[in-house]
Amino acid sequence: MNINYLIYRNLKKNLKNYYLYVFALIFSVALYFAFVTLQYDPALDEMKGSVKGAAGLAAASVLLVAIVAIFLLYANTIFIKRRSKEIGLFQLIGLTKGKIFRILSSENLILYFGSMLIGIFIGFSCSRLLLMILFKIIDVEASASLNFSFKALVQTIIVFAVIYLLIMIMNYMFIKRQSILSLFRAVSTTENKVRRMPLIEVIMGLLGIGLILYGYYTSTRLFSGDFIEMNELFTAMILILGSVIIGTYLFYKGSVSFIFNVIRKSKGGYLSLNEVLSLSSIMFRMKSNALLLTIITTVSALAIGLLSLSYISYYSAEKSAEQSVPNHFSVMHEEDVVKFTTALQNEHIGFKEIRRDVTMVDVNVSKIISSDMGGEENDIMTLPIVSDESVDGVDIGPDEILFAGSNDALTQFVGIRDKGEVEIMGQTGSLKQNLIGKDKDSVVSWYYTGNLAAAVVDQTVYERFAKDFNPDLQRKNRMYLGIDIVDSSMLNRANELYKEMGFDDKPGYNSQLQLTMNTKGNMGLIMFIVAFLGLTFLITSGCILYFKQMDEGEEERPNYTILRKLGFTRGNLLRGIQFKQLFNFGIPLIVGLAHSYFAVKSGWFLFGTELWTPMIIVMLLYTALYSIFGVLSVLFYKRVIKESL
């Protein structure tokens, strides 16, 4: 038997164990090549506005390389340990370490570069689809053609060739360091099985849960006014990050074992087969994987959180635009209104004009705010007031006031209540009014509100302060001029006319549609990049957890043989395995989702107007994809149980 035949036999034998590794490698190469192809695609030059497509994709490709490199190196570590007995046998039959390294290198060369070629082909085939998805998300009208980039090919080959060299160096160092005896014991010593629960682990477990809960609690108070100065806010963020990450590590190191040990003791040591196969195994294995699980959980939470925030902004684009300008278009000067409406009439586009007199006043809100952020400066707000007669469907009493266009950021930062007493301040006197509520629908553009809110008051109250006003507070134009398009199907054409007249570049001039397109363009690109980076990490981390389960399954195969001989059926064992995988994959998933929830919940209002729908969609999608690897692990164990007897 020559070495080439040995390489062929080994490759064929181990291929069934490498299939998911091959899939992840092909997927990683395909995604990276597609990203780099997009980076060099000339179609990106047609993207307008502030969207920096090529720069964003270049940054994403760097992060993608880091994720893929770490995954491949870690996966190689798992597989080289699994083949330690095989390497030991090679040495026993007389093969030198150099020849063994040559065998492994040849196998890896065929597997690695074969997968890379397939990945490049798939990446090239999918690059046009990715470009179409990107243009669709950011709402850019440009042709997406299939362009092969030689630069992208060279860059991909160089990157993955460097990763391959690192893998070979790792394999060489492993073979060189190990003796024959240590190779036969490598797998059996990879897990640290502790049979009793030391006091230090109990303390670590309780401390881990406490640190996580402390980080969650602090995150809920982050923008509530408890942290006023910028240094305090920054320190609080670092404290949250540190406590949650350290708490997560201690949770895996001690909390899981502590909780399961309490459950075991509550049963007096009499555990069912399902509990033996699930709880007992996880108690002693999860602590040895604490660092790995902490990294996976933290990066998962980061990916879910960033994707949720970008999707919140993208999902809320239209609503945010409506809060910035209440009508389809806002125009500052009367002559521009005439110019624009004449153009609309020439195009036979129906429209409606909205005019509201606006007066800027100081309002004392000290009795309706619950936050101390900003101190006494927060007590006085400069707000625009308008008459209730200028707003359809609104009737305000002489002693009442309504805040219109109130956003979630204002509520969170300043803590404005829905009811209470405010005081409108004029030049010669002031007037106390009762706040009757907050309405998210704005009545004037952000040019007047400054992203705060407008106050709707009774006509008589407005007339008083329209005369008794502070001239230093007033805007240049004291009348808000808005234009609504009657037929929404003509809105795009009206927006083109608006841009042709140069109104979109002037201060105080706004287009709802243009604001929406700008937000979707910027956040759509971020969402696109984060989604694919998150998907890459999801695939790689899921594969790593799956590889760990393959290791555990092979190690526990003798136990299943004994249980089968004792009379337990495949179904009995499989139910216990299902519980085990539920914990193995479910615990990191639940912890990651909890981390991302509190991270998003603490600052979502800075990104948009909608929280629950975007966040739930992202979390459900991530959970569904993540669960696939749990199902694959169960199927693997099913085969192990079947072959155990």
C-alpha positions in Angstrom: 0.0 0.0 0.0 1.6 3.3 -1.1 1.0 6.7 0.5 -1.2 8.0 -2.4 -3.5 5.0 -1.9 -3.5 5.7 1.9 -4.4 9.3 1.3 -7.3 8.2 -1.0 -8.6 5.7 1.6 -8.4 8.2 4.5 -10.1 10.9 2.5 -12.9 8.6 1.5 -13.3 7.3 5.1 -13.3 10.7 6.7 -15.5 12.5 4.2 -18.7 11.6 6.0 -17.3 13.4 9.1 -16.1 16.4 7.1 -19.3 17.2 5.2 -20.5 20.0 7.4 -17.0 21.4 7.5 -16.9 21.3 3.7 -20.3 23.0 3.6 -19.2 25.8 6.0 -16.0 26.3 4.0 -17.8 26.4 0.7 -20.3 28.8 2.2 -17.6 31.1 3.7 -15.6 31.2 0.4 -18.8 31.9 -1.6 -19.9 34.7 0.6 -16.4 36.3 0.8 -15.9 36.1 -3.0 -19.4 37.5 -3.5 -18.6 40.4 -1.2 -15.3 41.2 -2.8 -16.9 40.9 -6.3 -19.5 43.5 -5.2 -16.7 45.7 -3.9 -15.1 45.8 -7.3 -18.4 45.9 -9.3 -18.8 49.0 -11.4 -22.5 49.0 -10.7 -21.8 50.3 -7.2 -20.7 53.6 -8.8 -24.4 54.3 -9.7 -25.4 54.3 -6.0 -26.2 57.9 -5.0 -26.4 59.9 -1.9 -24.3 59.2 1.2 -24.3 55.4 0.7 -20.7 54.3 0.4 -21.2 50.8 -0.9 -17.7 49.8 -1.8 -16.2 51.1 1.5 -18.9 49.3 3.5 -18.4 46.0 1.6 -14.6 46.3 2.0 -14.9 46.7 5.8 -17.3 43.8 5.9 -14.9 41.6 3.9 -12.2 42.2 6.6 -14.5 41.2 9.4 -15.6 38.2 7.3 -12.0 37.1 6.9 -11.5 37.3 10.7 -14.7 35.2 11.4 -13.9 32.6 8.8 -10.2 32.3 9.8 -11.1 31.7 13.5 -13.7 29.2 12.5 -11.5 27.2 10.2 -8.6 27.1 12.7 -10.9 26.0 15.5 -12.6 23.4 13.3 -9.2 22.1 12.3 -8.2 21.8 16.0 -11.3 19.6 16.6 -10.7 17.4 13.6 -7.0 16.9 14.2 -7.7 15.8 17.8 -10.4 13.4 16.5 -7.7 11.8 14.3 -5.1 11.6 17.0 -5.5 7.8 17.4 -5.2 7.4 13.6 -2.0 9.4 13.7 -0.7 7.3 16.6 -1.4 4.1 14.6 0.5 5.5 11.6 3.5 6.0 13.9 3.1 2.5 15.3 3.3 0.9 11.8 6.5 2.8 11.1 5.5 6.0 9.3 7.6 9.1 10.3 6.0 12.3 11.5 7.0 13.9 8.2 5.1 11.3 6.1 2.1 11.6 8.4 2.2 15.4 8.0 2.4 14.8 4.2 -0.7 12.6 4.3 -2.7 15.1 6.3 -1.5 18.0 4.2 -2.5 16.2 1.0 -6.0 15.4 2.3 -6.4 19.0 3.5 -5.1 20.3 0.2 -7.7 18.3 -1.8 -10.5 19.0 0.6 -9.7 22.7 1.2 -8.9 23.9 -2.3 -11.6 21.7 -3.9 -14.2 23.3 -1.5 -12.7 26.7 -2.3 -13.1 26.3 -6.1 -16.7 25.2 -5.6 -17.2 28.2 -3.3 -15.8 30.7 -5.8 -18.1 29.3 -8.5 -21.1 29.6 -6.2 -20.1 33.0 -5.0 -19.7 34.2 -8.6 -23.1 32.8 -9.5 -24.8 34.5 -6.5 -23.0 37.8 -6.8 -25.6 39.2 -9.1 -28.4 38.1 -6.8 -26.7 39.8 -3.9 -26.3 42.9 -5.9 -30.0 42.8 -6.8 -30.9 42.3 -3.1 -28.7 45.2 -2.1 -30.2 47.6 -4.7 -33.7 46.5 -3.7 -33.0 47.1 0.0 -31.5 50.6 -0.6 -34.0 51.4 -3.3 -31.5 52.2 -6.0 -32.5 51.9 -9.6 -29.5 50.4 -11.3 -28.8 47.4 -13.5 -27.2 44.4 -11.8 -25.2 42.4 -14.3 -23.0 39.3 -13.7 -19.4 40.6 -13.8 -16.4 38.4 -13.1 -13.7 40.2 -11.2 -10.1 39.0 -11.5 -9.1 41.2 -8.6 -11.7 39.5 -6.4 -10.5 36.1 -7.5 -6.9 36.9 -6.6 -7.8 38.4 -3.3 -9.9 35.4 -2.4 -7.2 32.9 -3.3 -4.6 34.9 -1.3 -6.8 35.2 1.8 -7.7 31.5 1.9 -4.3 30.3 1.0 -2.9 32.2 4.0 -5.6 30.5 6.2 -4.5 27.2 4.7 -0.9 27.8 5.6 -1.9 28.6 9.2 -3.8 25.3 9.3 -0.8 23.4 8.1 1.4 25.1 10.6 -1.1 24.2 13.3 -1.1 20.5 12.2 2.7 20.3 12.0 3.1 21.7 15.5 0.4 19.2 16.8 2.1 16.2 15.2 5.6 17.3 16.3 4.6 17.9 19.9 2.7 14.7 20.6 4.1 11.3 21.6 2.4 8.1 20.6 0.9 7.6 24.1 -0.4 11.2 24.2 -2.0 10.8 20.8 -4.0 7.8 22.0 -5.2 9.8 25.0 -5.8 13.2 23.3 -9.5 12.8 22.9 -10.1 11.3 26.3 -8.4 14.3 28.0 -10.2 17.1 26.1 -13.0 17.3 28.6 -12.6 18.0 32.3 -15.2 15.9 34.1 -15.6 17.0 37.6 -17.8 14.7 39.8 -18.5 17.0 42.7 -19.6 20.6 43.1 -16.9 22.7 44.8 -17.9 25.8 46.8 -16.0 28.0 44.5 -18.2 26.9 41.6 -21.3 27.7 43.6 -19.9 31.2 44.3 -19.0 31.6 40.6 -22.5 30.5 39.5 -24.3 32.9 41.8 -21.9 35.7 40.9 -22.4 35.1 37.1 -26.1 35.3 37.4 -25.8 38.4 39.6 -23.5 40.2 37.1 -25.8 39.5 34.2 -28.8 40.8 36.1 -26.8 43.8 37.2 -25.9 44.5 33.5 -29.5 44.2 32.4 -30.7 46.5 35.1 -28.1 49.1 34.4 -28.9 49.0 30.7 -32.6 49.8 31.5 -31.4 52.9 33.4 -28.9 54.0 30.8 -30.9 56.9 29.3 -33.3 57.5 32.1 -31.4 60.4 33.6 -29.3 58.6 36.1 -26.2 59.2 34.1 -26.0 62.9 33.2 -22.5 63.6 32.2 -20.9 62.1 29.1 -18.2 60.4 31.2 -20.8 58.8 33.4 -22.7 57.5 30.4 -19.5 56.1 28.8 -18.5 54.5 32.2 -21.9 53.0 32.5 -21.7 51.4 29.0 -18.3 49.9 29.8 -19.7 48.6 33.1 -22.6 47.0 31.3 -20.4 45.4 28.7 -17.9 44.1 31.2 -20.4 42.8 33.7 -22.5 41.0 31.1 -19.5 39.4 29.4 -17.8 38.3 32.7 -21.2 37.2 34.0 -21.8 35.1 30.9 -18.4 33.4 31.3 -19.1 32.7 35.0 -22.7 31.5 34.0 -21.2 28.8 31.8 -18.4 28.1 34.2 -20.5 27.7 37.3 -24.1 28.7 37.0 -25.3 26.0 34.7 -23.6 23.3 36.8 -25.0 24.9 40.0 -28.6 25.0 38.7 -28.5 21.5 37.3 -26.9 20.2 40.6 -29.7 21.8 42.6 -32.2 20.0 40.3 -30.4 16.7 40.7 -30.3 17.0 44.5 -34.0 17.9 44.6 -34.6 14.5 43.1 -32.6 12.8 45.8 -30.2 11.4 43.1 -32.9 9.4 41.4 -32.7 10.6 37.8 -34.5 9.3 34.8 -32.7 8.1 31.7 -33.5 11.4 29.9 -32.0 13.4 32.8 -28.9 11.2 32.9 -28.3 11.7 29.2 -29.0 15.5 29.3 -28.5 17.1 32.7 -25.6 15.1 34.0 -23.7 15.4 30.7 -24.2 19.1 30.4 -23.2 19.7 34.1 -19.7 18.6 33.5 -19.1 19.5 29.9 -20.4 23.1 29.6 -17.9 24.4 32.1 -15.0 23.1 30.0 -16.4 25.0 27.0 -17.1 28.2 29.0 -14.8 30.5 27.0 -16.0 29.2 23.6 -19.7 29.5 24.6 -19.0 33.0 26.0 -17.5 34.1 22.7 -20.4 32.5 20.7 -23.0 34.0 22.9 -21.5 37.5 22.9 -20.9 37.7 19.2 -24.4 36.2 18.6 -25.9 38.9 20.8 -23.9 41.6 19.0 -25.0 40.3 15.6 -28.7 40.1 16.6 -28.5 43.5 18.3 -26.9 45.3 15.4 -29.2 43.7 12.9 -32.3 44.6 15.0 -31.2 48.2 15.4 -30.5 48.6 11.7 -33.8 46.9 10.8 -35.6 49.1 13.3 -34.2 52.2 11.5 -35.0 50.7 8.1 -38.5 49.5 9.2 -39.3 52.9 10.8 -38.0 55.0 7.8 -41.5 56.1 6.7 -42.8 56.8 10.2 -39.6 58.8 11.0 -40.0 60.8 7.9 -43.6 61.6 8.8 -42.4 62.8 12.2 -39.8 65.0 10.6 -42.3 66.6 8.1 -46.1 66.0 8.4 -46.8 66.5 4.7 -45.4 65.1 1.5 -43.4 68.3 1.0 -42.6 71.4 3.0 -41.6 74.7 1.4 -40.3 77.8 3.2 -41.3 80.7 0.9 -44.5 81.7 -0.8 -42.9 82.2 -4.2 -41.5 78.7 -4.1 -45.0 77.4 -3.2 -46.3 79.1 -6.4 -43.4 77.8 -8.4 -43.9 74.2 -7.2 -47.7 74.1 -7.4 -47.5 75.5 -10.9 -45.2 72.7 -11.9 -47.6 70.2 -10.4 -50.6 71.6 -12.2 -48.6 71.4 -15.5 -48.1 67.7 -14.8 -51.8 67.3 -13.9 -50.9 66.3 -10.3 -53.5 67.0 -7.8 -52.3 68.6 -4.5 -53.5 70.2 -1.3 -51.9 73.1 0.5 -51.5 73.2 4.3 -50.7 76.5 6.1 -50.1 76.9 9.8 -49.0 80.0 11.6 -46.1 79.1 14.0 -44.8 81.0 17.0 -41.8 79.9 19.0 -42.1 80.2 22.8 -40.4 79.1 25.9 -42.3 76.5 27.8 -41.6 75.5 31.5 -41.9 71.7 31.6 -40.4 71.2 35.1 -43.6 69.6 36.5 -44.0 67.0 33.7 -40.5 65.7 33.4 -39.2 62.8 35.5 -35.5 62.9 34.3 -32.7 64.9 35.8 -30.7 64.8 32.6 -29.4 68.2 31.8 -30.4 69.7 35.2 -32.4 72.9 35.3 -31.7 73.6 31.6 -34.2 70.9 30.8 -36.9 72.7 32.6 -37.3 75.3 29.8 -37.9 74.1 26.3 -38.2 76.3 23.2 -41.2 74.8 21.3 -43.3 76.0 18.4 -47.0 76.5 19.1 -49.9 76.4 16.6 -53.6 77.0 16.8 -56.0 74.0 17.1 -58.0 75.6 14.3 -55.2 75.0 11.9 -55.1 71.2 12.7 -57.9 69.1 11.4 -59.7 67.0 14.0 -58.2 68.7 17.0 -60.2 70.8 19.5 -58.2 72.1 22.5 -59.8 73.9 25.5 -58.6 77.4 26.6 -56.6 75.9 29.5 -55.3 72.8 27.6 -52.2 72.0 25.6 -51.3 69.0 23.4 -47.8 68.0 22.4 -47.8 66.8 18.8 -44.9 65.0 17.1 -43.5 63.7 20.4 -41.0 60.9 19.7 -39.7 58.1 21.8 -36.2 59.6 22.2 -37.7 62.7 23.8 -39.7 60.5 26.2 -36.7 58.4 27.2 -34.1 61.1 27.5 -36.2 63.8 29.2 -39.0 61.6 30.7 -42.0 63.8 29.7 -45.2 62.5 31.2 -48.5 62.4 29.4 -50.3 64.6 31.9 -49.4 67.6 34.0 -49.0 71.3 34.2 -46.8 73.4 31.9 -46.2 77.2 31.6 -46.0 79.1 28.4 -43.8 82.1 28.8 -44.1 85.3 26.8 -42.4 88.6 26.8 -44.8 90.3 29.3 -46.4 87.4 31.0 -46.9 83.6 31.2 -49.9 81.3 31.1 -50.3 77.9 32.8 -51.8 75.1 30.8 -52.8 71.5 31.4 -51.0 68.9 29.2 -53.7 66.5 28.0 -51.5 64.1 26.1 -48.8 63.4 23.6 -49.5 62.7 19.9 -46.8 61.1 17.7 -48.3 62.8 14.6 -46.4 66.0 13.9 -48.0 69.2 12.7 -44.9 71.2 11.6 -41.5 70.1 10.3 -38.4 69.5 12.2 -37.2 73.0 11.1 -39.4 74.4 13.8 -39.4 71.6 16.4 -35.7 70.7 16.3 -36.8 67.0 16.7 -38.6 67.9 19.9 -42.4 68.5 19.7 -44.9 71.2 18.7 -47.6 72.5 21.1 -51.2 72.7 19.9 -53.2 75.3 21.9 -56.6 77.0 21.7 -57.0 79.8 19.1 -57.3 82.4 21.8 -54.1 81.3 23.5 -52.3 81.2 20.2 -53.4 84.8 19.4 -52.1 86.0 22.7 -48.6 84.6 22.3 -48.6 85.5 18.6 -48.4 89.1 19.8 -46.5 88.6 23.0 -43.5 86.7 21.7 -39.7 86.8 22.0 -38.3 87.9 18.6 -35.0 86.2 19.4 -36.7 82.8 19.4 -38.5 83.1 16.1 -37.6 81.3 12.8 -37.2 83.3 9.6 -40.5 82.1 8.3 -43.4 82.1 10.9 -45.7 80.1 8.6 -45.4 76.5 8.0 -46.1 75.7 4.3 -46.9 72.0 3.5 -48.1 70.3 0.3 -49.8 66.9 0.1 -50.2 65.0 -3.2 -53.8 63.7 -3.6 -52.9 60.7 -5.7 -50.1 58.7 -4.1 -49.2 57.1 -7.4 -48.0 60.5 -8.6 -45.8 61.0 -5.6 -42.6 59.9 -7.3 -43.1 62.3 -10.2 -43.8 65.1 -7.8 -40.7 64.3 -5.9 -38.7 64.5 -9.1 -40.1 67.9 -9.8 -39.2 68.9 -6.2 -35.6 67.8 -6.8 -35.4 69.4 -10.2 -36.2 72.8 -8.7 -33.3 72.3 -6.2 -35.6 72.5 -3.1 -34.1 69.3 -1.5 -30.8 71.1 -0.9 -32.3 74.1 0.8 -32.6 74.4 4.7 -36.1 74.1 5.9 -37.3 72.3 2.7 -38.2 68.7 3.1 -39.6 65.8 1.1 -41.1 62.9 3.0 -40.3 60.5 0.2 -36.7 61.7 -0.1 -36.1 61.4 3.7 -37.5 57.9 3.6 -35.2 56.9 0.6 -32.1 58.4 2.3 -32.8 56.5 5.6 -33.4 53.2 3.7 -30.3 53.8 1.6 -28.0 54.3 4.5 -29.5 51.8 7.0 -30.3 49.3 4.2 -26.6 49.0 3.4 -25.7 48.5 7.0 -28.5 46.0 7.4 -27.3 44.1 4.3 -23.7 43.9 5.6 -24.7 43.0 9.2 -27.2 40.4 8.0 -24.6 38.5 5.9 -21.9 38.9 8.6 -24.4 37.6 11.1 -25.3 34.8 8.8 -21.7 33.8 8.4 -21.1 33.8 12.1 -24.4 31.8 12.6 -23.2 29.1 10.2 -19.7 29.0 11.6 -20.7 29.0 15.3 -23.4 26.4 14.6 -20.9 24.2 12.9 -18.5 24.5 15.9 -21.2 23.5 18.3 -22.1 20.6 16.0 -18.5 19.5 15.8 -18.4 19.5 19.6 -21.5 17.3 19.7 -19.8 14.9 17.2 -16.9 14.6 19.6 -19.1 14.0 22.5 -21.2 11.5 20.5 -18.1 9.4 19.6 -16.8 9.5 23.1 -20.1 8.4 24.6 -20.7 5.6 22.0 -19.6 2.9 24.5 -22.2 4.2 27.0 -25.0 3.8 24.4 -23.8 0.3 23.7 -24.1 -0.6 27.4 -27.5 1.0 27.7 -28.7 -0.8 24.6 -27.5 -4.1 26.1 -29.4 -3.3 29.3 -32.7 -3.2 27.2 -33.1 0.5 26.5 -34.6 1.1 23.0 -33.4 3.6 20.4 -36.4 5.7 21.2 -35.5 5.8 24.9 -32.0 7.0 24.2 -33.1 9.4 21.5 -35.5 11.3 23.8 -32.7 11.9 26.2 -30.5 13.1 23.4 -33.2 15.5 22.3 -33.3 17.0 25.8 -29.5 17.2 25.8 -29.4 19.1 22.4 -32.2 21.4 23.6 -30.0 22.5 26.5 -26.7 22.5 24.4 -28.1 24.7 21.7 -30.9 26.3 23.6 -28.9 27.8 26.6 -26.5 29.8 24.4 -29.4 30.9 22.2 -31.6 32.1 25.0 -28.7 33.9 26.7 -27.7 35.5 23.5 -31.3 36.6 22.8 -31.6 38.0 26.3 -28.4 40.0 25.9 -29.5 41.4 22.6 -32.9 42.2 23.9 -31.7 44.4 26.7 -29.0 46.0 24.5 -31.6 46.9 21.9 -34.2 47.9 24.5 -31.8 50.4 26.1 -31.3 52.5 23.0 -33.7 51.5 20.2 -35.4 54.9 20.3 -32.3 56.5 18.8 -32.8 54.5 15.6 -36.5 54.5 14.9 -40.1 54.5 16.0 -40.9 50.8 16.0 -39.3 48.3 18.4 -41.2 45.0 18.7 -42.0 44.0 15.1 -38.4 44.4 13.7 -36.7 42.9 16.8 -39.1 39.9 16.9 -38.7 39.2 13.2 -34.9 39.2 13.5 -34.9 37.0 16.7 -37.3 34.5 15.2 -35.3 34.2 12.0 -32.0 33.8 13.9 -33.6 31.1 16.1 -35.0 29.2 13.2 -31.6 29.1 11.4 -29.8 28.3 14.6 -32.1 25.4 15.4 -31.1 23.7 12.2 -27.8 22.7 13.8 -29.6 21.3 16.8 -31.6 19.1 14.5 -28.5 18.0 12.7 -26.9 17.1 16.0 -29.9 14.9 16.9 -29.7 13.2 13.6 -26.0 12.5 14.2 -26.7 11.0 17.6 -29.5 8.9 16.1 -26.9 7.4 13.8 -24.4 6.8 16.7 -27.2 5.1 18.7 -28.1 2.9 15.8 -24.5 1.9 15.2 -23.8 1.3 19.0 -25.3 -2.2 18.9 
